[in-house]
Amino acid sequence: MSQIGRPKAENPKNIRYSIRLDAQTEAKLKKYCEEHGITKGEAIRQGIYLLLEGKK
């Protein structure tokens, strides 16, 4: 019998953060995401990786 539902993700994103942004920063983030076809969460994850790489 086959399993029902979506397959499990390799790297589930189950940790949540809540942040506060001013309107100008949120507008820039939204525009960036629309231009690059990514979600706000993905853009923030990419930003975190850039910060961590800069420390090396």
C-alpha positions in Angstrom: 0.0 0.0 0.0 1.4 3.4 -0.9 1.7 6.3 1.5 -0.7 9.2 1.2 0.4 12.9 1.3 3.4 14.9 0.4 6.9 13.3 0.5 9.0 14.4 3.4 11.5 17.2 2.7 15.2 16.5 3.0 15.8 19.6 5.1 12.4 20.6 6.6 12.1 24.2 7.6 10.3 23.9 11.0 12.0 26.7 12.9 10.1 30.0 12.8 11.2 33.6 13.4 9.2 36.7 13.7 10.8 40.0 12.7 9.7 43.6 12.5 10.5 45.7 9.4 9.8 49.3 8.5 7.7 50.0 5.4 10.7 51.0 3.3 12.6 47.8 4.0 9.6 45.6 3.4 9.0 47.3 0.1 12.6 46.7 -1.0 12.3 43.0 0.1 9.1 42.5 -1.8 10.5 44.1 -4.9 13.6 42.0 -4.7 11.6 38.8 -4.3 9.3 39.7 -7.3 12.3 40.4 -9.5 14.1 37.2 -8.6 11.0 34.9 -8.3 11.7 33.8 -4.7 9.8 34.0 -1.4 10.6 36.4 1.4 11.8 33.4 3.5 14.2 32.3 0.8 15.6 35.9 0.4 16.1 36.1 4.1 17.9 32.7 4.2 20.2 33.8 1.3 21.0 37.0 3.3 21.9 35.0 6.3 24.3 32.8 4.2 25.9 36.0 2.8 26.5 37.4 6.3 28.0 34.1 7.4 30.3 33.8 4.3 31.5 37.4 4.9 32.8 36.5 8.3 35.3 33.9 6.9 
